[in-house]
Amino acid sequence: MSNSLYIKFLRLGSLLCLGVALMACTGAMRHNEKQVVNSVVDSSASPVIVPAADQLTAYLPLLEGKKVGLMGNQTSVVGVDNEHLVDVLLREKVDLKFGFAPEHGFRGDIERGEKVSNDKDAKTGLPLYTLYGGNEKQDSIVQSIDVMIFDLQDVGARFYTYITSLHRVMELCAKHNKELIVLDRPNPCGDQVDGPVRKDDKFKSTVSYHKIAMVHGLTIGELANMINGEKWLEEGRQCKVTVVPVQNWDHTKMYDLPVIPSPSLPNHLSVRLYASLCLFEGTEISVGRGTEWPFQVVGYDNPVYGDFEYTPGEKAGMKKHVEGKGQTMYGIDLRSLNADEQTFTLKYVLDFYKKMPDKSKFFTRAEFFDKLAGTDELRKQIIAGKTEDEIKASWQQELTEYKEMRKKYLLYKDFE
């Protein structure tokens, strides 16, 4: 099927399946901008998962006659050919004025933590601006449009900074009274909620921006509704949000991303292991950056950690911040694991801490580890020799409270 025929098919399917529900939702939001969308979609009828960006008839009418901005990157794709949303919008004669880029840049090829500069899209000439790390012209940029579109693929962990970008876009839209349309995508780890909940603002950072569980179990659209509903924006403002939901997905279903979300997450297994292994970024332990298997191997420069050997080098998007570059790492190979069966665990961090000969050298970036965890309690519990069961038991009450809050904002059937 050609891309144009496919898009026409999606338009007809979207019109039939979503038209009535979305018109009701959008109308309610326009009449009462403080209302939170809270319709649970029973997505058991069809096995074909259709992200919101593919449902052109659901959102193109909302853009007619308006100046539009887009927060997007390489994951902002449409249809079976993964055509970039920018190309689709311009072909559909949408008055697209600019693109905002998150961490890793608009095309997703910039290394973690590196500066993202203002630029132009090489293919279309569209002006590109960064919100990662702030932008002194961000207010005037947003004032120049009528409506923003947000379309980024999250991976379900609190420290993945695309959800921080969501918050910043919502802040700007609320401040300048602009509409925000969130094109929702499945959460590839949306089948679980786990880890400590960040409560103390002492640990707030770009990797722990919200008071949510480490593995939060929300889609971008559900989180947008939570941010609004809990009044987490400055001065208690609320953003005029319309969420276009995913078709035929719910929190019990696996989703293999069609486009990698960032250079260090190249496949479904790396995405499923990411939440468990990212805590190592508060240490010098290698998680495979600079190899072909980032977030699928773990090692350090001592054979005590395991008999699997590898040597990190330089790969695209993994050059400046590579732990153990040029050194032989000894550790564990996780590449044979079943990706769908992986859920959040502390066993890898606890095992490497236990094996380290001089434990005082494990938390080399203790402050960053605490920001990733959203608390300093986890680090203290590891040092105290607590087991995984003991540690997990310590956060169950706050996790239960978070789950109750989360239920208010679910758009899809839950996993429990």
Residue, then its C-alpha position, 0 to 999 in steps of 0.5 A: m500500500s502506498n503512503s498516500l493510500y495508507i494515510k487516506f485509510l488512516r483518515l477514514g479509520s480514525l474518523l469512524c473510530l475516534g470522531v465522536a469521542l474526540m469531538a466530545c473531548t475537544g469541545a469540553m476542553r475548549h469550553n472548560e480549559k481546566q477540565v482533565v480528559n479521563s476517558v478510559v479506552d478499551s482497546s481490546a477490539s483490534p491488534v493493530i496499534v495506531p499512534a495518534a500521529d497516524q490519525l490525521t483526521a483527529y487533529l488536522p481539523l484542529l490546526e486549520g487556519k492556525k499558526v502551529g509549532l511542534m515539539g518533536n524529534q526523529t520519533s515523530v513519525v507517521g504511517v508504515d513508512n515512518e514519514h516525519l510528521v514535519d513532512v506530513l504537516l507541510r504537505e497538508k498545508v499546515d502553517l508550521k512555524f518552527g520546531f522545538a527540540p528536546e535532549h538529543g536534538f530534532r533528529g535524535d543524533i546528539e549525545r546525552g547531556e550535550k548542548v542542543s543548538n538552534d538550527k534549521d531543518a536541512k530538508t524543509g528549512l523549518p526553524l528549529y529551537t531547543l528547549y533542552g537547557g532553556n532558551e532565552k527567546q522561548d516566550s517570544i517563540v511561543q507567542s508567535i503561534d496559536v497552537m503547539i503540537f507535542d509528539l515525542q516517544d517516551v520510554g516510561a522512566r522518570f529520568y528520561t528527559y522527554i517528559t521534562s520537555l513536556h512540562r516546559v512546553m505546557e508551562l509556556c502554553a499555559k503562560h501565553n494562553k496557547e493550545l497544546i495538542v498531545l499526539d499520544r504514543p504507547n509507553p513501551c514500559g507501561d505495564q508496570v509502576d515501580g521504584p521510589v516516588r520523588k517527593d522532596d524538591k531537593f532532588k528535583s532536576t531534569v532527570s527527576y522533574h515530577k513527583i511520580a514513580m521512577v517507572h511511572g506507568l503513564t503515556i505522555g498524554e496521561l502525564a499531561n493530564m496529571i500535570n494539569g490535574e495536580k496543578w504542577l505548573e507555575e502558579g497553579r496554571q493549567c494548560k489547554v490540552t487536547v490529547v489524541p489517544v492511541q488506538n488499540w493499545d492499553h497498559t497490558k500490551m507490549y510495544d516495540l518502538p518503530v524508531i529508536p528514541s535516543p542513541s543509547l536505546p537501539n532496540h526493545l530490550s534496551v528500552r525494557l532494561y533502561a529503568s533498571l540500568c540507568l542508576f549506574e549513571g551515578t557510578e563509573i560502571s559501564v552500561g555498554r555505551g560506546t558498543e553495539w549493545p548499550f543498556q544490554v551489557v554491564g561491566y567494569d575494569n575488574p574480572v570480579y564483576g563477571d566473565f563477559e568481556y567487552t571494550p567500549g569505543e566510540k559509536a554514533g551518539m556515544k563518543k564524549h560520555v562513554e564509561g570505560k572507553g578503550q578499557t576491557m570491561y568485565g561483567i554480564d551479558l544480558r542480550s539473550l534476555n526476553a525483552d517483554e519479560q523484563t521489569f524494573t529490578l535493583k538486582y544489577v546495581l546491588d550485585f555490582y555494589k556487593k562485588m566492588p572491592d572498595k565500596s567507597k568508590f562505587f557512588t562516584r556521582a552520588e548527587f546524580f545517583d540521588k537525582l536519578a532515584g529521586t531520593d537519597e534513601l536508596r543509596k543509603q539503603i544499598i550502603a547499609g546492605k539492604t536486600e531488594d525485597e527490603i528496599k522495595a518494601s520501604w517505598q510501597q506506601e508512597l507507591t500505593e498513594y501514587k497509583e491511586m493518583r495515577k488512576k485518575y488520569l488513565l486513558y487506557k485500560d490498566f495492567e492491574 
